[in-house]
Amino acid sequence: MSDEEKTAAREVIADYARQHFRYFRTADGTVFAQKNGHPVARPIRSQGTSGSHRQELMVGLFNDGHGVFNGTALKEALDLIEALAMSQDVQPVHIRVAPGFDGATWLDLGRTDGQSVRIHPTGWDVRTPDPREVCWRRTQLTGELPLPVKDTNGKGIDQLLGLCNFANAATECLAVAWLIGCLGPSVPVPAPFLTGPQGAGKSTCGRMLVRTIEGMTSDLRRPPKDEENLIAAVAAGWVTALDNLSHLAPDLSDLMCCIVTGAENIKRALYTDGDVVRARYRRPMLLTGIDVGVIRPDLAERLLPLRLERPRVRRTEAELWTEFEQALPTILGSLLDLTVKVRAAEADIPTDLRMADFAHLCAQLDTATGLGVLDAYRASLDDLNDDVIEGDLLAQTVLKHAATLAPGAETRMTSSEWLHCLSSLYTGEDCRPLPKGWPTTGKVLSDRLKRLQPTLAARGVLIDWGRTRDGRYIEMTRRPTPPPHQQEPMH
């Protein structure tokens, strides 16, 4: 092909692309292509084997009679388009859930026609969003959801709960609150931890909860072996579900905290020396397992324990999933109906809980239904605090020492003095050896107490740090009486 023919091919491709696609960039500099009038956007540099922009551009050129072009012409045309798009306005892309105009949010149904659900406090409906309002990003983890059913009168929620083996009504309410939270693009929600005896259907229940949001093709996964793979999986989908956890290593525990409340990961871009790639993520998570051992305090504040019990009557997998798939349109419709009611409800924001947004959602759900979800959430956090204390000998020793203090009295010592005091209390008169992992210096003790501070405060023991002319100190105070939980007013 001569240079003139190559130039002509580049111009044909570039002209066609700019006529039929809209190109824009995201905050991290990635350029996306969006077919005119369609909400799904694809990165122009994607080399995926299915659904890449390069492929849809080649197919469009061929179907419209422009012929077949070689890879060099396509690459040069896309290079030009990418350079031009860098001067366009920045617009974000979203997976599954996105904010919209006028206080609305959108749920991507994963359909090829782009139809989505618009959720507003005044109601919900199915429509194709304006591409300038919502840009959907699709990956291999984006499953298709059925068209939800209108006016279900709550039937779908009852069907879903009837298929799961939750231990009590309080657990069922928390599961429903989590599903509503998953439909919010900017509300961090705690990660449900499905626990129960062997054979309680934890994995099956987890799949049903996830597939209500992500479609029938979604599934539970084993936790990846390293942080990079987990972040890649999290970034490619909306709900991340990890199955059959038996141990939470400190690194995995910290990473889960970041995923639930949001963080950013930066790594070097491929084939470059100085450029970097930014990956921001905040996703709903779901975990299953019988027991994960010791739970760190910061993760405990971000968990939502959901206990299951063994079913009295066993059903086959085929029968169970056939019923769920048939009920999914009704389940999704009922969930959307309830979400609308919750968002229209007014409730005060609880100020004493770490996950304040989710606590507010629970209070709104109480206003809309009167189910007592906020009380159930507080009770679940109390149970997790008990788990943290039972798994931490230092916390147990601090509480034992606090029990000897006068209510309201303040005790100040240096970190080294506290280490000697607590170590002596643990070893006792028989001088039993200190356990593995016991703090070895005052600095290590101070850091451990900072992690335990919220858990100890929930048990009436306040830990604070300060400084005088003589140096730094740690102050311990035993509250006179634990403050009663303030009930949220009903409106």
N, C-alpha and C positions, 0 to 999 in steps of 0.2 A: 504494500500500500504506500503510495507516495505521500509526501508531507502535506500536499494540498488536500488529499483525501482524508488524512488523519485530522487535519484542521476542520474539515467539513463535518466529520463524524463527531468530534468534540462539541461543535456548535449545535448539531442536531440534538445530541443527548442533553446538553445543558439547557437548550430552549425548551425541549419537551419536559424536562424535570421541573423547571421553574413555572411552567404552565399548569402542571398537574399536581404539584406537591408544594407544600409550605415548609420552609426550612427555618429552624430557629436553634438557639443554643441554650443550654442550662447554665446554672451558676458555676459549675466546675469546668465549663468550656466544651462539653460534649455537644456535637451538632446532631439534631434529630430531624427526620423527615416525616411529614404528616400529609397523607393524601387529602386533597381538597374535600372538605365536608365530612371527614372521618376523624374520630377522636383518637385513634391508635397511632402512636408515634414510634418510629424505629431509628436507632442510631445509624448514621450513614456509613460508619466504619465497621459495622457488624459484619462478620464473615460466617454467620451461623448457617447451618445446613438447611434450615427451613425458616421462611418468614423474614429474611433479611431485606433491607431496602434495596440492595443491589439486585436481588432476584426480582422484586416487584417492579423495579425500573426496567429490567430486561424484558419481563413479560409484557409490560405496558407498551414498550416500543415495538415489540413483535406483533402484538394483537392489533395495534393501531396502524400497521403497515409500514413502519419505518425500517424494518429489517433486523438483522442480527449484527451486533457490534462486538469487536474484539475487546479483550480485557484492558489493553492499553488505553483505548479511547474512553472506556468507562471510568477508569481510574483518573485520567486527566480531567474529565468533566466533573467528577465528584470532588477532586481537589479544588477546582475553581469554585464549585458550589459551597464547599466547606469554608473557604476563605471569605466568600461574600456573606455567609451566614454569621460569621463572627461579629459583624457590625449590627446584627438584628437585636431586638429586645430579648432579655432573658426571660424564660418561662420554665417552670418546673415540670417534670413528668412524675407520674404517680403509678403505683402498683396497687390494684384492687380498690383502694379507698382514697378519696381526694376531697379537699375543700372546694366549694363552689361559690357562686355569687349569692348575696342576700342571706347569708347565714345557712345556706344549704350545704349538704355533703353528698357525694356521689359514691355509688357502689358499682364497680365494673363487673358485669355478668360474664365477661370473657367470650362474648359472642363475636362472630366474624362481622356482623352488621354494625357493631359498635353500640348497640342498645345497652343502656345502663339504668340504674335506679337513682332518681333524685330524691333525697330525704330532706324534709323540711319540717319544722315544728307544726306547720299547718297540714301536712300530709305527705304522701310519697306517690310517685308515678314512674312509669318506665318510658324513657325517651332517649334520643341520641343527643349527647351534650354538644354544645358549641365547642369546636376545637380550640378556640381562644380562651374558653373557660376551663376546660379539662383536657389534659393530654395523658392518655393511658400508655403505659409501657407494658408490653407483654413479654413473658419469658416462658420457658418450658414448664415452669411451675404454676403458670396461670391457667387454672382449670375453668371449665365452663359451668356456670350456674343456670338452673332453669328459670323461666319467667315466673316470678312470685305470684301467688294467688291473692286477690283482693278480698276484703271483708271475711276473714276467717273466724272472727270472734274468739281468738285465742286457741283455736283447735290445734294448730300446728305445734305450739309450745307443749301442750299436753301430750301430743304424739311423741315428741322428742324425749320428754322426761319419762314417758312410759317405756321407751326403748333402752333407757339407761338405768343403771342400778344404784342410784344415789342413795346414801344411807338415810337421809331425812329431808324434810322440807326446806330447812335452812340451807343445806348444801345445794338443793335444786335452785333456790333463789339466787345464790352466788354464781352458779353456772350461767343462768340467764343474764345476770348483770354483766358477766364477762363477755358474753356474746354481743350484748348491746355496746359495750365498750370497744369491741373490735370494729364496729362500724363508724367509729370516730377517728378521723385522720390525725388529730393533734392531742388526744387524751391518752397518756400512759396508763396502761392497765396492768395489774399484777399478773404473774404467770400462774395459772391453775396447776396444782400438783395433785394428780389423781392417785390416791393411795387406797389400799384395802388389801384383804387377804388374797392369796393365790386363787385364781378362778373367779375374781369379782368382775371381770370384764373391763379392766382399766384401759387396755389398748383399744378395745371396740368402742367404748364410750369416748375416748380421746379422738378416734377417727371421726365419729359422728359430729362432735363439736367442731372439729376443724373443717369437715366437709360441708357443714352448714354455711361456712364463710368462703371456702376455697373450691368447692365443687367436688364431684365424685372421684376425680383423678388424684386428689391430694392424699397423702399418707403420712404416717409417723416415720421418723428416721432415727437411726442410731446417732449419737453425738459424734461429730467429726473428731479426728485425733488431734487437730491443731486449730489454733485461733483463726488462721487465714481461711481455711476451708469452711469453718462455721460462719464467718462473716460473709463469705461469698454466697452461701446458702441462704442466709438471712436477707441479704440484699436482693435476691432473685425472687422472693415471694413475700407474702404478707404475714401469715401466721407460721411460725416455726414451731414444730412439734417434735420433741425428743422422747423416745420410747424406752422403757425398761431401764431407767437409771438406777444404779446401785451404789454409786459413789460420786461425790461432787468435790473434785480437786479444787484447791484455792483459785487457780487461774481460771477454771471453768466457771466457778461461782462468781468471780469478779466480772467476767465477760457477760454472764447472764444479767447481772445488775446493769451493765452498760446497755445491753440490748433492750431491756424493759423500759428504761428511762431515757435512753438516747445517748449517743456518743458519735465520735468521728474517728475513722481510721485513715491513716496516710501511709502510702508506700510509693516506692520509686516506680515511675512509669517504665514499661518495657522498652528496651533498646534506646534508653536515654541515660544521661549522666546526671542532669540537674532537674529534670521535670518530675512532678509527683502526681499521683492520682488520689483524690479525696473520695472517701466513701462514708457518707452519713447514714446512720441507721437508727431507727426506733421501731420495734416491731412487737406485736403480741406474741407471747410464747405460751407453750403448753408442755407439761412434763408428766410422765407416768413412771411409777415405780413402787415397790413395796416399802423400801426403806433406803434412804441415801446416806445414812449415818449422821454425822455432825453437820448442822446447818449453820453457816456463818450469820451473824446478826444482820448485816447489811442486806443479804439475800432474803432473810426471813421477812423483812419489811416489804419485800416485793413479791412474795408468794401468796397464793390463794389456795389453801388446802381443801380439796374436795374428796371426801371419803365415800367409797363404794362398798357394797356388801354383795356376797355371793347370791346369785339368783336362785329362787326356789324351783323354777322350771327352766330347763335348758332348751334352747332353740338352735337350729342349724344356722350356719353362717349364711347360706344361700337365702333362707327364709327371712332372716333378720335384715340383710342388706337389700333384699327386694322390697320389703316393707318400708325401709328408710328411704330408698330412692323414689318410691312412689309418693311418699309423704313430703319429700324435700320442698316442692313448690309451696305447699301449705305451711310447712315449718318456716320457710323464709318469709312468706307473707305475714305470718303471725309475728315473727321477730321484727319486721319492719313496722307493723302496726304498733307494737309496744314501744319501739324506739321513738316513734313520733310522739306518743303520749309522754314518754319520759322527757324528751327535749322540750316539750311545752310546759312541763311542770316546774314550779318554783320551789326552791329549798335552799336553806342556808348551807354554806360551805363549812364542813367540819375543819377546824384549824389545828387539831391535835394529832392528826394522822399523817404519816409520811406520804402516802399516795392520795393526796388531797383531791385530785380530779376524780379518781375512781370513787372515793368516799362521797363526793358530791353527787356522782351518778347514782350511787346507792340511795342517797337521801331523796333524789328526784324519783327514783323507782318506788320508794316508800310512799311519796306523795301521790304518785299515780295509781298505786295498787294497794298500799297499806300492808305489805308483806313483812316488814321488819327486816329488810335486807341490811341496813346499816348496823343494826345490833348483831346480826349474824357475821358481818365482816369484822366487827370488833372482837367477837368471840373467837373467830378463826385466828386473829393476830395474837390473842392471849394464848391460844394453844401453841402457836409457833414460838412464842416467847418461852413457854415451858420446855419445848423441845431444845431450844438454844441453851437454856440453863442446865437441863439434864445432860447435855453433851459437853459442857464446859466446866471443868473443875475450878477454874479461877472464879467464874461467876458464882458458883456455889459457895466458895470460900468468902467472897465479898459479902454475899447476903448473910452468911453465918456471922461475920464480924458486925454487919450493920444491925443485926438483931440485938447486939449487946449495947448499942448506942441509945441514948435518950432521944425520944422523938423531938425533932426540931433542932437538935444540937449539931453543931458543925465541928468536924475534926479535920485539922490540917497537918499534913506531914509532907516531907519531901518524897519523891518517888522511891528513893532508896530505902527510906524509913518504912514506907508502905510495903515495899517488897519484903523487908525483914519481918514486919508485922504479919502479913498474910501467909508468908512461908512458915512462920512459927505456928500460926493457927492451924495450917494444914497438917504439918508433921505431928503436932500434938505432943503429949508427954512421952509417947512410945517412940518418937523420932522416926516415924515411917519415912521412906524415901520420897522425894518430890517426883511427881509424874513426868513422863516425857512431854515436852512442849511447855513446861512451866517457865515463866519469864526468868531470865538469868541476870538481867540488869534493870535498873530503875527506868531507863528509856524504853526497854521492851515492855515493861509493865504498863507504862503510861500509854503506849500505842495500843496495847490490848484493851485497856480500860476505855479508850476512845471508841473502839469498835463495839464494846459492850454497853456504852453509855445509854442508848435508847432502851435496850432490854432491861437494864437495871432500873432505869427511871420508871418503866412500866410496873416494877415491883416496889416502888416507893423509895428507891435509893438514888440520890442525886450525886453525880460526880462532876466536879468543876476544876478548872486549872487557873492559877493566878501567879502573881509575882510580887515579892516584897523586896526591900533593900537587901535582905539576907539571901535571896535567891527564889527559885520557883518552888511552888507547892501544888499538891493535889488535895482538894477539899472533898470530904464525903459528908453528906447530910441524909439523915433518915427522916422522910416526910412524916408529919404527925399522923395523918390519915390519908390513904389514897383518895384522890379526887374522884367523885362519882362521874360516870360517863354522862355527858350532857346529851339529852335526847333532842333530836332535831325537831323543831316545831312543824306541825302539819299545816299546810296552807290550803 
